[in-house]
Amino acid sequence: MQTSLAISNHEHKARTEKLLHFLRSKRLTGVVLFDRDYILYYTGFAFIPTERPIAFVMNAEGESALFVPRLELEHARANAVVARVAHYSEYPDSLHPMGALRKLLIDMGITGGTQPMTVLGNTFGCDTDGYPWIFGYRGPSLSELTGTRPRTIADFIEDQMMIKSPGEIALIRESVKWGNLAHTLLQRYTRVGLTETEVSQRASQEATRAMLDAIGPVYRGLSPYFSGVHTGYRGQIGRNAAIPHALANNITFRPGDVLVTGASADVWGYNSELERTMIIGPPSDAQKRMFDHMLALQELAIQALQPGIPCAEVDRAVRAYYQKHDLMPYWKHHTGHAIGLRYHEGPFLDLGDTTKILPGMVFTVEPGLYAPDLGGFRHSDTVLITEGGTEVLTYYPRDLESLTLPL
């Protein structure tokens, strides 16, 4: 069933048309893609990567195919926007899956000395030279398989994915809505003496049920990382909040704790990011100082984030604030990153990324301060780049008073 929320078949076909135009402009005979997110982007087929290779294949004539193991055959036929689905039995098997893939590439004229190769060129495009060795998989590279060294075109795909369509932006907005609800419940249920596990699970489950009731049976969750709506602390509680990428530890909340939160929702595979810094009980002067600087850093970053400038300029403005106020000892990461099908995408708001910021890009803005003896302080908001500037899509309160929890 098609819904106005989901990415349409028409959009998937338009994406592959752009890819096809690029292949022809570079005189490539076709393309082989193994990356799970690239396959979802072009075909609408979501799957869990394992040791069994899956690939999207397209030749220079525009004929497309999905290459899957037997266990994914019906799944792919029902969901993938491709001309055909080819399959192999299993991995490992008496015949290695790459033997079946080689046959498919020859049949489609992508390799093997067929006419399209003679007319266009002598190589094809890929994201990686062979299926990556994950989950115990072992197999030959595409170079070994075909006797031809393919050209890596991941940079073109990443550039294409950077600019979000109206349909993608609508899904990110929907994710924002349910992330906001989840965070509201997380803050409501957090109390001294409870654990992060019970509070996070309760808020996530209630928000997920509300989303599924509201959207109805057409809802599809396509993320391999989590399902429905998710919110929690991921161990960023008390002094542990000074570890930006901590892991959940079932910590019990105590008076005076600094809490760094996170909330998002998987909506047809698209994500948003909402993070807040909360404090249990009246904040100390040191906590107030760090919170105020963190808020000023984020506001500066959002103001600096404008179309037409390099990503590096945003991070440069933010780091100047750190240096001016002697805060560099509390700096640990860049100002933000793009977001969409993946919860981390390029480009990055970092000194090392000179990518030009363009309308249609969506970023998280999240400069943080991390003091080992005090905790971590980080808000993150999801921001859309527009023709005229920026639109902050997330809308949860950001001020200290709203984020101070009662004892």
C-alpha positions, 0 to 999 in steps of 0.5 A, spaced: 500 500 500 502 506 498 502 512 503 503 520 502 509 519 507 513 513 504 518 514 499 514 513 492 516 508 487 517 514 482 522 517 487 526 511 487 526 511 479 528 518 479 534 516 483 536 511 479 535 515 473 540 520 476 545 514 477 544 512 470 546 518 467 552 519 471 554 512 469 553 514 462 557 520 463 563 516 466 563 511 460 561 505 465 558 499 463 554 499 470 554 499 477 554 494 483 552 496 490 553 492 496 552 498 502 545 497 505 543 504 505 545 505 498 541 499 496 535 502 500 536 509 497 535 506 490 530 500 491 526 501 497 529 494 499 531 494 507 534 488 510 539 486 515 546 485 512 549 478 514 554 474 511 549 473 505 551 478 500 546 482 497 547 487 491 544 492 487 546 491 480 544 496 474 547 496 467 548 502 462 542 500 459 538 502 465 536 495 466 536 493 474 536 487 478 537 485 486 541 480 487 539 476 494 540 469 498 534 465 497 531 467 504 530 474 502 527 472 495 520 473 496 521 479 501 525 483 495 520 481 490 515 484 494 519 491 496 524 492 491 523 497 485 527 493 480 526 490 474 528 483 476 530 479 482 536 474 482 538 469 487 542 464 490 541 458 494 545 460 501 552 462 504 556 458 504 554 453 499 557 448 494 557 454 489 560 461 492 554 466 491 560 470 487 559 465 482 552 467 481 553 474 481 559 473 476 554 470 471 549 476 473 554 481 471 555 477 464 548 476 463 547 484 464 553 486 459 556 489 465 562 485 464 565 479 460 567 483 454 560 484 451 557 489 446 556 495 452 563 494 454 566 495 448 561 501 446 562 505 453 568 503 456 572 497 459 570 497 467 564 498 471 562 502 478 562 500 485 561 502 492 566 497 494 571 492 491 567 486 493 562 484 499 565 486 505 568 481 510 562 481 515 559 476 520 564 471 518 563 472 510 569 470 506 569 471 498 573 474 492 573 481 490 570 484 484 576 485 481 578 478 482 571 475 480 571 479 473 578 480 471 576 488 471 578 493 476 571 497 478 571 504 479 569 506 486 563 511 485 561 512 492 563 519 492 557 521 487 552 517 491 554 520 498 553 527 494 546 525 491 544 523 498 546 529 501 540 533 498 534 531 501 527 531 497 521 534 499 519 526 501 525 525 505 524 532 509 517 530 510 519 523 513 524 527 517 519 532 520 515 526 522 521 523 526 521 529 529 514 529 532 515 522 535 522 524 538 519 530 541 513 525 544 518 520 547 523 525 550 517 529 553 515 522 556 522 521 558 523 527 562 516 526 565 518 519 568 525 520 570 526 520 578 531 519 583 531 512 585 529 509 578 534 506 573 535 509 566 533 502 563 526 502 566 525 509 564 527 509 557 523 503 556 517 505 558 518 512 554 520 508 548 514 503 548 509 508 550 511 513 544 512 507 539 505 505 541 502 512 540 506 513 533 503 506 531 496 508 533 496 514 529 500 512 523 496 506 522 498 499 519 501 503 513 507 504 517 514 501 516 520 501 520 526 500 515 532 502 520 537 496 522 539 499 528 532 500 532 524 499 531 519 505 532 521 510 537 527 510 541 529 515 547 534 514 553 540 516 556 545 511 553 549 511 560 550 519 559 548 520 567 552 523 572 560 524 571 558 518 565 555 524 561 562 526 560 563 520 555 559 523 549 558 515 546 557 512 553 553 505 553 547 504 557 549 501 564 542 501 568 545 507 572 540 509 578 538 516 578 541 521 583 540 528 586 545 533 582 546 528 576 547 531 569 543 527 564 544 527 557 538 524 553 537 522 546 530 521 542 529 519 535 524 515 531 525 510 525 520 513 520 520 509 513 528 508 515 529 516 516 531 519 522 532 525 526 536 527 532 533 530 539 538 531 545 538 535 551 542 536 557 537 535 564 539 536 571 536 533 577 535 538 582 537 545 583 543 546 578 550 548 582 553 554 579 558 550 575 553 546 572 549 553 570 556 556 567 557 549 563 550 549 561 550 557 559 556 556 555 553 550 551 547 553 549 551 559 547 555 555 543 549 551 539 546 558 538 552 560 535 552 554 530 545 555 528 546 562 526 553 560 522 549 554 519 547 558 512 547 556 505 553 557 500 558 557 506 563 551 507 561 546 513 568 548 516 566 555 517 561 553 522 566 549 526 571 554 525 566 559 528 564 555 534 571 553 536 573 560 536 568 561 542 571 555 545 578 558 545 575 565 547 572 562 553 578 557 555 573 551 554 578 547 549 579 542 555 572 541 555 571 540 547 571 533 544 568 533 537 565 536 531 559 541 531 555 536 527 553 532 522 548 530 516 542 525 518 537 522 514 537 514 512 543 514 517 543 517 523 550 519 521 551 522 514 556 526 511 557 532 510 560 534 517 560 540 521 568 540 522 574 544 520 576 538 515 570 538 511 570 543 506 563 541 502 559 547 501 552 547 505 546 547 500 539 547 501 536 541 502 541 538 507 539 536 514 544 537 519 544 535 527 547 541 531 551 539 537 557 542 540 558 539 547 562 541 553 565 535 557 568 536 564 570 529 567 568 531 574 562 534 573 559 531 567 557 532 559 553 538 557 550 537 549 543 539 546 542 536 539 537 539 534 535 537 527 536 543 522 534 543 515 538 548 510 533 552 506 534 557 500 533 563 505 537 560 511 535 555 516 529 551 519 530 548 526 525 542 525 526 540 533 522 544 538 523 541 545 525 546 550 532 548 550 532 553 557 535 550 563 529 552 567 525 547 563 530 542 563 531 542 571 527 536 574 524 536 581 528 532 586 
